[in-house]
């Protein structure tokens, strides 16, 4: 993220380098599978970012997103999961893209889902050891 003047995200989110859409279960599965294959997986990154964010309203209900922040080899990345009774996934993805995702991270989407975690590591240049 070397081009900060093009970064239109709110200031607090400008430290985020990548986003992954993942439920709690998917996050735990990713950690279980990957934490020994990358140098560092720090689940206490000491950042002042929200763990829950309201991103809009639909049918009289708030649309909330749960965030988990981690450092992977020093890169601050987030996992997000819509956690409301009513969810508009397009609204959530647009809010995350506009407010949290870096402007120049990743080949096309600036974020990945849990099934493409490896691609996110490649986008960030994080080396990993092969699985046996």
C-alpha atoms as one frame of an Amber mdcrd trajectory, in Angstrom:
protein
   0.000   0.000   0.000   2.534   2.545  -1.181   0.083   4.987  -2.744  -1.681
   6.471   0.310  -2.956   9.582  -1.477  -5.322   7.351  -3.507  -6.572   5.642
  -0.349 -10.101   6.950   0.248 -10.860   4.666   3.198 -11.571   6.180   6.623
  -8.251   6.838   8.360  -8.707   4.097  10.978  -8.978   1.408   8.283  -5.918
   2.482   6.274  -3.731   0.068   8.268  -5.652  -2.939   6.883  -3.802  -4.701
   4.076  -6.263  -7.426   3.053  -9.721  -8.828   3.812 -11.143 -12.340   3.846
 -14.826 -13.165   4.100 -15.035 -16.038   6.583 -17.341 -17.288   9.312 -15.937
 -18.108  12.751 -15.809 -21.777  11.755 -13.946 -20.967   8.525 -11.469 -18.742
  10.408 -10.739 -21.546  12.853 -10.355 -24.038  10.006  -7.958 -21.676   8.207
  -5.897 -21.219  11.355  -5.799 -24.979  11.966  -4.701 -25.698   8.424  -2.336
 -22.751   7.797  -0.788 -21.486  11.051   2.182 -23.863  10.841   2.755 -23.145
   7.140   3.414 -19.407   7.433   6.015 -17.763   9.638   3.675 -15.793  11.902
  -0.060 -15.818  12.698  -0.698 -13.250  15.455  -4.296 -13.164  16.692  -3.674
 -10.183  18.986  -2.529  -7.469  16.576  -3.100  -4.533  19.001  -5.161  -2.352
  16.671  -8.052  -0.049  17.446 -10.532  -1.338  14.880 -14.161  -2.394  15.390
 -15.171  -5.966  16.078 -18.795  -5.233  15.042 -19.902  -2.598  12.523 -23.371
  -1.615  11.338 -23.135  -1.142   7.561 -26.757  -0.294   6.758 -30.399  -1.158
   7.363 -32.782  -3.485   5.603 -36.461  -4.136   6.389 -36.166  -2.163   9.621
 -33.155  -4.155  10.873 -29.490  -3.202  11.209 -27.071  -5.073   8.976 -24.071
  -5.872  11.163 -20.707  -7.296  10.227 -18.353  -9.029  12.646 -14.622  -8.388
  12.165 -11.584 -10.288  13.429  -8.143  -8.729  12.948  -4.878 -10.717  12.715
  -1.308 -10.199  11.574   0.006 -12.700   9.051   3.777 -12.318   8.721   3.340
  -8.745   9.936   0.532  -7.910   7.462  -2.676  -6.700   9.114  -5.584  -8.602
   7.600  -9.216  -8.845   8.554 -11.827 -11.542   8.479 -15.423 -10.404   8.145
 -18.739 -12.154   8.540 -22.253 -10.675   8.219 -23.886 -11.551  11.525 -27.385
 -10.045  11.448 -30.820 -11.583  11.284 -31.240  -9.871   7.902 -28.270  -9.589
   5.530 -27.825  -8.000   2.124 -24.533  -9.524   0.967 -24.134  -7.012  -1.864
 -24.464  -4.138   0.631 -21.939  -5.788   2.965 -19.404  -6.445   0.191 -19.733
  -2.897  -1.157 -19.262  -1.432   2.345 -16.191  -3.598   2.983 -14.735  -2.756
  -0.444 -15.289   0.978   0.041 -14.340   1.353   3.709 -11.898  -1.408   4.591
 -10.202  -2.980   1.548  -6.984  -1.346   0.381  -7.215   0.320  -3.032  -4.322
  -1.673  -4.557  -4.327  -5.064  -2.867  -4.982  -8.235  -4.737  -5.223  -8.933
  -8.415  -8.883  -8.151  -8.958 -11.033  -8.073  -5.826  -8.882  -6.664  -2.953
 -10.444  -9.385  -0.801 -11.007 -13.114  -0.940 -13.352 -15.637   0.575 -12.121
 -18.424   2.839 -11.763 -20.898  -0.032  -9.225 -18.574  -1.685  -7.051 -17.936
   1.382  -3.949 -19.183  -0.438  -4.530 -16.603  -3.208  -4.683 -13.855  -0.576
  -1.344 -14.988   0.831   0.106 -14.865  -2.677  -1.343 -11.358  -3.217   0.378
 -10.220  -0.022   3.647 -11.933  -0.941   3.511 -14.151   2.148   5.684 -17.230
   1.684   4.373 -20.526   2.994   5.687 -24.031   3.266   3.977 -26.727   1.202
   1.583 -29.192   2.801   2.764 -32.785   3.149
